[in-house]
Amino acid sequence: PHVIMFVIDDLGWNDVSYNGAEFSTPNIDGLAKSGIKLNQYYVNRVCSPTRSSLMAGRYAYNMGQDGTVITNGHPYSLPLNHTTLGDKMREAGYSTHAIASSIGKWDLG
């Protein structure tokens, strides 16, 4: 099966119509209906530690992430020695693609 993961900063519970938004989000609703919603995933207060935790399956603090945003030019990043979700997907035979650079942000160094 195909795996598509959206990491959306500042998306509130009622910001999609399947949870009661006052506007329609039919494409997101359709994807959610036919897939798996991670609706009890707890996040950090800023994006970089949250993304690191999701990608590596570890607490951000245990990877040296102190709660700051990692942007271009910072001397630290998601540690390269950690196995990521993408690594495991490739081991399972998937082709992986990150499109954050073209439609969003990466913020992992």
DSSP file (Angstrom, degrees, kcal/mol; ACC not computed):
  #  RESIDUE AA STRUCTURE BP1 BP2  ACC     N-H-->O    O-->H-N    N-H-->O    O-->H-N    TCO  KAPPA ALPHA  PHI   PSI    X-CA   Y-CA   Z-CA
    1    1 A P              0   0    0      0, 0.0     2,-0.2     0, 0.0     0, 0.0   0.000 360.0 360.0 360.0 158.4    0.0    0.0    0.0
    2    2 A H        -     0   0    0     92,-0.0     2,-0.5     2,-0.0    92,-0.0  -0.589 360.0-152.0 -80.9 145.8    1.0    3.6   -0.4
    3    3 A V        +     0   0    0     -2,-0.2     2,-0.5     2,-0.0    32,-0.0  -0.982  15.8 176.6-122.3 120.6    1.9    5.6    2.7
    4    4 A I        -     0   0    0     -2,-0.5     2,-0.5     2,-0.0    -2,-0.0  -0.991   7.8-168.7-123.7 125.6    1.3    9.4    2.7
    5    5 A M        -     0   0    0     -2,-0.5     2,-0.5     2,-0.0    -2,-0.0  -0.962   5.1-162.9-120.4 126.5    2.1   11.3    5.9
    6    6 A F        -     0   0    0     -2,-0.5     2,-0.6     2,-0.0    -2,-0.0  -0.921   3.1-170.7-104.4 127.9    1.1   14.9    6.5
    7    7 A V        -     0   0    0     -2,-0.5     2,-0.6     2,-0.0    -2,-0.0  -0.953  15.1-178.4-115.7 108.4    2.8   16.8    9.3
    8    8 A I    >   -     0   0    0     -2,-0.6     3,-1.0     3,-0.1     2,-0.1  -0.926  19.3-138.2-117.4 115.8    0.9   20.0    9.6
    9    9 A D  T 3  S+     0   0    0     -2,-0.6     3,-0.1     1,-0.2    37,-0.0  -0.436  83.4   6.7 -69.3 142.6    2.0   22.6   12.1
   10   10 A D  T 3  S+     0   0    0      1,-0.2     2,-0.7    -2,-0.1    -1,-0.2   0.724  81.6 154.9  61.3  27.0   -0.7   24.4   14.2
   11   11 A L    <   -     0   0    0     -3,-1.0    -1,-0.2     2,-0.0     2,-0.1  -0.774  30.4-151.3 -85.6 118.0   -3.6   22.2   12.9
   12   12 A G    >   -     0   0    0     -2,-0.7     3,-1.9    -3,-0.1     4,-0.1  -0.427  25.9-105.6 -86.0 164.0   -6.3   22.2   15.5
   13   13 A W  G >  S+     0   0    0      1,-0.3     3,-0.6     2,-0.1     8,-0.2   0.879 121.3  44.4 -54.5 -43.3   -8.8   19.4   16.2
   14   14 A N  G 3  S+     0   0    0      1,-0.2     8,-0.3     6,-0.1    -1,-0.3   0.129  86.7  94.4 -92.7  21.2  -11.6   21.4   14.5
   15   15 A D  G <  S+     0   0    0     -3,-1.9     2,-0.4     6,-0.1    -1,-0.2   0.339  79.5  59.7 -94.7   7.5   -9.6   22.5   11.5
   16   16 A V  S X >S-     0   0    0     -3,-0.6     3,-1.8    -4,-0.1     5,-1.4  -0.985  85.0-127.2-130.1 144.7  -10.7   19.5    9.4
   17   17 A S  G > 5S+     0   0    0     -2,-0.4     3,-1.6     1,-0.3    -1,-0.1   0.773 104.3  67.4 -68.5 -24.2  -14.3   18.9    8.5
   18   18 A Y  G 3 5S+     0   0    0      1,-0.3    -1,-0.3     7,-0.2    -4,-0.1   0.658 106.4  44.7 -69.4 -10.3  -14.4   15.3    9.8
   19   19 A N  G < 5S-     0   0    0     -3,-1.8    -1,-0.3    -6,-0.1    -2,-0.2   0.224 135.8 -83.0-111.3  11.6  -13.9   16.7   13.2
   20   20 A G  T < 5 +     0   0    0     -3,-1.6    -3,-0.2     1,-0.2    -2,-0.1   0.684  64.8 168.3 103.2  18.8  -16.5   19.5   12.9
   21   21 A A      < -     0   0    0     -5,-1.4    -1,-0.2    -8,-0.2    -6,-0.1  -0.263  42.4-126.0 -61.1 153.1  -14.8   22.4   11.1
   22   22 A E  S    S+     0   0    0     -8,-0.3     2,-0.3     2,-0.1    -1,-0.1   0.427  93.3  55.8 -80.6   2.1  -17.1   25.1    9.8
   23   23 A F  S    S-     0   0    0      2,-0.0     2,-0.4     0, 0.0    -2,-0.1  -0.855  92.7 -99.2-130.2 165.8  -15.6   24.7    6.3
   24   24 A S        +     0   0    0     -2,-0.3     3,-0.1    -8,-0.1    -2,-0.1  -0.697  29.7 173.8 -93.7 134.7  -15.2   21.7    4.0
   25   25 A T     >  +     0   0    0     -2,-0.4     4,-2.6     1,-0.1     5,-0.2  -0.539  15.6 161.2-129.2  65.7  -12.0   19.7    3.6
   26   26 A P  H  > S+     0   0    0      0, 0.0     4,-2.3     0, 0.0     5,-0.1   0.830  70.6  50.5 -63.5 -36.1  -13.2   16.9    1.4
   27   27 A N  H  > S+     0   0    0      2,-0.2     4,-2.1     1,-0.2     5,-0.2   0.932 114.5  43.3 -69.0 -44.2   -9.8   15.7    0.1
   28   28 A I  H  > S+     0   0    0      2,-0.2     4,-2.6     1,-0.2     5,-0.2   0.909 113.6  53.1 -65.2 -41.0   -8.4   15.4    3.6
   29   29 A D  H  X S+     0   0    0     -4,-2.6     4,-2.5     1,-0.2    -2,-0.2   0.910 108.7  49.8 -59.6 -42.9  -11.6   13.8    4.8
   30   30 A G  H  X S+     0   0    0     -4,-2.3     4,-1.7     2,-0.2    -1,-0.2   0.912 111.6  47.2 -63.9 -43.5  -11.4   11.2    2.0
   31   31 A L  H  X S+     0   0    0     -4,-2.1     4,-0.6     1,-0.2    -2,-0.2   0.913 113.8  48.7 -63.0 -42.2   -7.8   10.3    2.8
   32   32 A A  H >< S+     0   0    0     -4,-2.6     3,-0.6     1,-0.2    -2,-0.2   0.882 108.9  53.1 -65.4 -38.5   -8.6   10.1    6.5
   33   33 A K  H 3< S+     0   0    0     -4,-2.5    -1,-0.2     1,-0.2    -2,-0.2   0.861 115.5  39.0 -66.3 -35.5  -11.6    7.9    5.9
   34   34 A S  H 3< S+     0   0    0     -4,-1.7    -1,-0.2    -5,-0.2    -2,-0.2   0.408 122.8  37.1 -96.5   3.2   -9.6    5.4    3.9
   35   35 A G  S << S-     0   0    0     -3,-0.6     2,-0.5    -4,-0.6    -3,-0.1  -0.364  94.5 -70.0-129.8-152.3   -6.4    5.5    6.0
   36   36 A I        -     0   0    0     -2,-0.1     2,-0.5     2,-0.0    -3,-0.1  -0.950  34.8-152.6-115.6 128.9   -5.2    5.7    9.6
   37   37 A K        -     0   0    0     -2,-0.5     2,-1.4    -5,-0.1     3,-0.1  -0.887   7.6-149.8-101.7 126.8   -5.5    9.0   11.6
   38   38 A L    >   +     0   0    0     -2,-0.5     3,-0.6     1,-0.2    -2,-0.0  -0.686  36.6 155.8 -89.8  82.5   -2.9    9.6   14.3
   39   39 A N  T 3   +     0   0    0     -2,-1.4    -1,-0.2     1,-0.2   -26,-0.0   0.341  65.7  48.2 -98.0   7.5   -5.3   11.5   16.4
   40   40 A Q  T 3  S+     0   0    0     -3,-0.1     2,-0.6     2,-0.1    -1,-0.2  -0.074  74.5 130.4-131.9  34.6   -3.6   10.9   19.8
   41   41 A Y    <   -     0   0    0     -3,-0.6     2,-0.3     1,-0.0    -3,-0.0  -0.803  50.0-143.2 -89.8 120.2   -0.1   11.8   18.8
   42   42 A Y        -     0   0    0     -2,-0.6     2,-0.2     1,-0.0    -2,-0.1  -0.675  18.6-161.5 -90.9 139.0    1.4   14.2   21.3
   43   43 A V        -     0   0    0     -2,-0.3     2,-0.1     1,-0.1     4,-0.1  -0.668  17.7-109.9-117.6 166.5    3.7   16.9   20.1
   44   44 A N        -     0   0    0      2,-0.3    -1,-0.1    -2,-0.2    23,-0.0  -0.356  41.8-100.0 -85.7 173.8    6.3   19.2   21.4
   45   45 A R  S    S+     0   0    0     -2,-0.1     2,-0.3     5,-0.0    -1,-0.1   0.698 105.2  36.2 -75.2 -18.0    5.8   23.0   21.6
   46   46 A V  S  > S-     0   0    0     22,-0.1     4,-1.0     1,-0.1    -2,-0.3  -0.870  87.7-110.0-131.2 168.1    7.8   23.7   18.4
   47   47 A C  H  > S+     0   0    0     -2,-0.3     4,-2.8     1,-0.2     5,-0.3   0.871 100.6  61.2 -71.0 -43.6    8.1   21.8   15.1
   48   48 A S  H  > S+     0   0    0      1,-0.2     4,-2.6     2,-0.2     5,-0.2   0.906 106.9  44.0 -58.9 -48.5   11.7   20.4   15.0
   49   49 A P  H  > S+     0   0    0      0, 0.0     4,-2.4     0, 0.0    -1,-0.2   0.892 114.7  51.4 -63.5 -36.0   11.5   18.2   18.1
   50   50 A T  H  X S+     0   0    0     -4,-1.0     4,-2.3     2,-0.2    -2,-0.2   0.942 112.1  45.3 -63.0 -47.4    8.1   16.9   17.0
   51   51 A R  H  X S+     0   0    0     -4,-2.8     4,-2.6     1,-0.2     5,-0.2   0.896 112.2  52.2 -64.1 -40.7    9.4   16.1   13.5
   52   52 A S  H  X S+     0   0    0     -4,-2.6     4,-2.6    -5,-0.3     6,-0.3   0.927 110.3  48.2 -60.8 -45.3   12.5   14.4   15.0
   53   53 A S  H  X S+     0   0    0     -4,-2.4     4,-2.2     1,-0.2     5,-0.5   0.910 113.3  47.2 -62.1 -43.5   10.4   12.2   17.3
   54   54 A L  H  < S+     0   0    0     -4,-2.3    -1,-0.2     1,-0.2    -2,-0.2   0.916 116.0  44.0 -65.2 -43.1    8.1   11.2   14.5
   55   55 A M  H  < S+     0   0    0     -4,-2.6    30,-2.9    -5,-0.2    -2,-0.2   0.866 126.2  29.7 -71.5 -36.4   11.0   10.4   12.1
   56   56 A A  H  < S-     0   0    0     -4,-2.6    -2,-0.2    28,-0.2    -3,-0.2   0.584  95.4-128.7-103.2 -12.2   13.2    8.5   14.6
   57   57 A G  S  < S+     0   0    0     -4,-2.2     2,-0.3    -5,-0.3    -3,-0.2   0.809  72.7 108.0  69.7  27.6   10.6    7.1   17.0
   58   58 A R  S    S-     0   0    0     -5,-0.5    -1,-0.3    -6,-0.3    -2,-0.2  -0.920  81.4 -89.4-133.0 157.4   12.4    8.5   20.0
   59   59 A Y    >   -     0   0    0     -2,-0.3     3,-0.7     1,-0.1     4,-0.4  -0.491  36.1-130.7 -63.9 135.4   11.8   11.3   22.5
   60   60 A A  G > >S+     0   0    0      1,-0.3     5,-2.4     2,-0.2     3,-1.8   0.874 106.0  59.5 -57.7 -39.6   13.3   14.4   21.1
   61   61 A Y  G > 5S+     0   0    0      1,-0.3     3,-1.5     3,-0.2    -1,-0.3   0.864  99.3  57.7 -59.2 -35.7   15.1   15.1   24.4
   62   62 A N  G < 5S+     0   0    0     -3,-0.7    -1,-0.3     1,-0.3    -2,-0.2   0.586 105.7  51.2 -72.6  -8.5   16.9   11.8   24.1
   63   63 A M  G < 5S-     0   0    0     -3,-1.8    -1,-0.3    -4,-0.4    -2,-0.2   0.204 126.4 -97.4-109.1  13.1   18.3   13.0   20.8
   64   64 A G  T < 5S+     0   0    0     -3,-1.5     2,-0.7     1,-0.3    -3,-0.2   0.616  76.6 143.2  83.9  12.5   19.6   16.3   22.1
   65   65 A Q      < -     0   0    0     -5,-2.4    -1,-0.3    -6,-0.2    -2,-0.1  -0.779  26.8-175.7 -88.5 117.5   16.6   18.3   21.0
   66   66 A D        -     0   0    0     -2,-0.7    -1,-0.1    -3,-0.1    -5,-0.1   0.332  58.7 -84.0 -98.5   8.2   16.0   20.9   23.6
   67   67 A G  S    S+     0   0    0      1,-0.4     2,-0.3    -7,-0.1    -2,-0.1   0.606  88.9 123.6 103.0  12.7   12.8   22.4   22.1
   68   68 A T        -     0   0    0    -22,-0.1     2,-0.4   -21,-0.1    -1,-0.4  -0.701  65.7-104.3-103.1 160.7   14.3   24.9   19.7
   69   69 A V        -     0   0    0     -2,-0.3     2,-0.7   -21,-0.1    39,-0.1  -0.672  27.5-140.1 -82.8 131.9   13.6   25.1   15.9
   70   70 A I        +     0   0    0     37,-0.7    39,-0.5    -2,-0.4     2,-0.2  -0.841  31.8 169.6 -92.8 116.6   16.4   23.8   13.7
   71   71 A T    >   -     0   0    0     -2,-0.7     3,-1.9     1,-0.1     0, 0.0  -0.710  45.3 -62.1-118.9 173.4   16.8   26.0   10.7
   72   72 A N  T 3  S+     0   0    0      1,-0.2    -1,-0.1    -2,-0.2     0, 0.0  -0.263 121.0  27.5 -55.4 137.5   19.5   26.2    8.0
   73   73 A G  T 3  S+     0   0    0      1,-0.3    -1,-0.2    36,-0.1    -3,-0.0   0.258  83.7 131.2  94.0 -12.2   22.9   27.1    9.3
   74   74 A H    <   -     0   0    0     -3,-1.9    -1,-0.3     1,-0.1    -4,-0.0  -0.499  61.7-129.8 -72.1 145.7   22.4   25.7   12.8
   75   75 A P  S    S+     0   0    0      0, 0.0     2,-0.3     0, 0.0    -1,-0.1   0.259  85.0  57.3 -82.1  15.0   25.3   23.4   13.9
   76   76 A Y        +     0   0    0      3,-0.0     2,-0.3     0, 0.0    -2,-0.1  -0.920  56.6 162.0-139.9 165.7   23.0   20.6   14.9
   77   77 A S        -     0   0    0     -2,-0.3    32,-0.2    -7,-0.0     3,-0.0  -0.901  56.9 -44.6-160.6-176.6   20.4   18.4   13.3
   78   78 A L  S    S-     0   0    0     30,-2.4   -14,-0.1    -2,-0.3    30,-0.1  -0.585  81.3 -99.1 -59.7 122.4   18.4   15.2   13.7
   79   79 A P    >   -     0   0    0      0, 0.0     3,-1.4     0, 0.0    -1,-0.1  -0.230  26.4-142.8 -55.7 130.1   21.4   12.8   14.6
   80   80 A L  T 3  S+     0   0    0      1,-0.3    -2,-0.1    -3,-0.0     0, 0.0   0.658  94.4  65.4 -70.6 -16.2   22.5   11.0   11.5
   81   81 A N  T 3  S+     0   0    0      2,-0.1     2,-0.4     0, 0.0    -1,-0.3   0.478  81.7  97.5 -86.8  -0.4   23.2    7.8   13.4
   82   82 A H  S <  S-     0   0    0     -3,-1.4     2,-0.3   -19,-0.1   -19,-0.0  -0.712  78.2-122.0 -89.0 137.2   19.5    7.2   14.3
   83   83 A T        -     0   0    0     -2,-0.4     2,-0.2   -27,-0.1    -2,-0.1  -0.601  35.2-155.7 -72.2 133.1   17.4    4.9   12.2
   84   84 A T     >  -     0   0    0     -2,-0.3     4,-2.1     1,-0.1   -28,-0.2  -0.609  30.9-104.9-109.3 169.6   14.5    6.8   10.8
   85   85 A L  H  > S+     0   0    0    -30,-2.9     4,-2.3     1,-0.2     5,-0.2   0.883 122.9  55.3 -56.6 -40.3   11.0    5.9    9.6
   86   86 A G  H  > S+     0   0    0      2,-0.2     4,-2.4     1,-0.2    -1,-0.2   0.891 104.6  52.7 -62.1 -40.5   12.3    6.3    6.1
   87   87 A D  H  > S+     0   0    0      1,-0.2     4,-2.2     2,-0.2    -2,-0.2   0.934 111.5  46.0 -59.3 -46.7   15.2    3.9    6.7
   88   88 A K  H  X S+     0   0    0     -4,-2.1     4,-1.3     2,-0.2    -2,-0.2   0.867 110.8  52.7 -66.4 -37.1   12.7    1.2    7.9
   89   89 A M  H  <>S+     0   0    0     -4,-2.3     5,-2.5     2,-0.2     3,-0.2   0.920 109.6  48.7 -65.0 -42.6   10.3    1.9    5.0
   90   90 A R  H ><5S+     0   0    0     -4,-2.4     3,-1.8     1,-0.2    -2,-0.2   0.901 107.5  55.2 -63.3 -40.3   13.2    1.4    2.5
   91   91 A E  H 3<5S+     0   0    0     -4,-2.2    -1,-0.2     1,-0.3    -2,-0.2   0.822 105.5  54.0 -59.9 -30.5   14.2   -1.8    4.3
   92   92 A A  T 3<5S-     0   0    0     -4,-1.3    -1,-0.3    -3,-0.2    -2,-0.2   0.396 129.5 -97.3 -85.6   3.1   10.6   -3.0    3.7
   93   93 A G  T < 5S+     0   0    0     -3,-1.8    -3,-0.2     1,-0.3     2,-0.2   0.497  78.0 137.4  98.3   4.2   10.9   -2.3    0.0
   94   94 A Y      < -     0   0    0     -5,-2.5     2,-0.5    -6,-0.2    -1,-0.3  -0.504  52.0-131.5 -82.1 152.4    9.3    1.1   -0.2
   95   95 A S        -     0   0    0     -2,-0.2     2,-0.4     2,-0.0    -5,-0.0  -0.910  30.5-151.5 -96.1 128.5   10.6    4.0   -2.3
   96   96 A T        +     0   0    0     -2,-0.5     2,-0.4   -10,-0.1   -10,-0.0  -0.818  18.0 178.7-111.5 145.3   10.7    7.0    0.0
   97   97 A H        -     0   0    0     -2,-0.4     2,-0.6     0, 0.0    -2,-0.0  -0.993  15.0-157.5-143.0 131.6   10.4   10.7   -1.0
   98   98 A A        +     0   0    0     -2,-0.4     3,-0.2     1,-0.1     8,-0.0  -0.954  12.3 175.9-107.7 122.0   10.4   13.8    1.2
   99   99 A I    >>  +     0   0    0     -2,-0.6     4,-1.6     1,-0.2     3,-1.1   0.172  46.9 111.0-110.2  17.5    8.7   16.7   -0.5
  100  100 A A  H 3> S+     0   0    0      1,-0.3     4,-2.4     2,-0.2    -1,-0.2   0.857  71.7  61.0 -60.5 -34.8    8.9   19.2    2.4
  101  101 A S  H 34 S+     0   0    0     -3,-0.2    -1,-0.3     1,-0.2    -2,-0.1   0.773 110.2  40.2 -67.0 -22.9   11.4   21.3    0.5
  102  102 A S  H <4 S+     0   0    0     -3,-1.1    -1,-0.2     1,-0.1    -2,-0.2   0.745 133.3  15.9 -98.1 -24.0    9.0   22.0   -2.3
  103  103 A I  H  < S-     0   0    0     -4,-1.6     2,-0.2     2,-0.0    -2,-0.2   0.378 128.8  -6.0-130.1   4.8    5.7   22.5   -0.4
  104  104 A G  S  < S-     0   0    0     -4,-2.4     2,-0.3    -5,-0.3    -4,-0.0  -0.648  82.8 -63.6-162.4-140.7    6.6   23.1    3.2
  105  105 A K        -     0   0    0     -2,-0.2    -4,-0.1     1,-0.1    -3,-0.1  -0.924  16.7-164.3-133.5 159.0    9.5   23.0    5.6
  106  106 A W        +     0   0    0     -2,-0.3    -1,-0.1    -6,-0.1   -36,-0.1   0.818  13.7 177.6-106.2 -56.9   11.9   20.4    6.9
  107  107 A D        +     0   0    0      1,-0.1   -37,-0.7   -38,-0.1   -56,-0.1   0.804  48.8 106.8  51.8  37.8   13.5   22.0   10.1
  108  108 A L              0   0    0    -39,-0.1   -30,-2.4   -57,-0.1   -37,-0.1   0.179 360.0 360.0-122.7  14.6   15.6   19.0   10.9
  109  109 A G              0   0    0    -39,-0.5   -36,-0.1   -32,-0.2   -38,-0.1   0.443 360.0 360.0  89.5 360.0   19.0   20.4    9.9
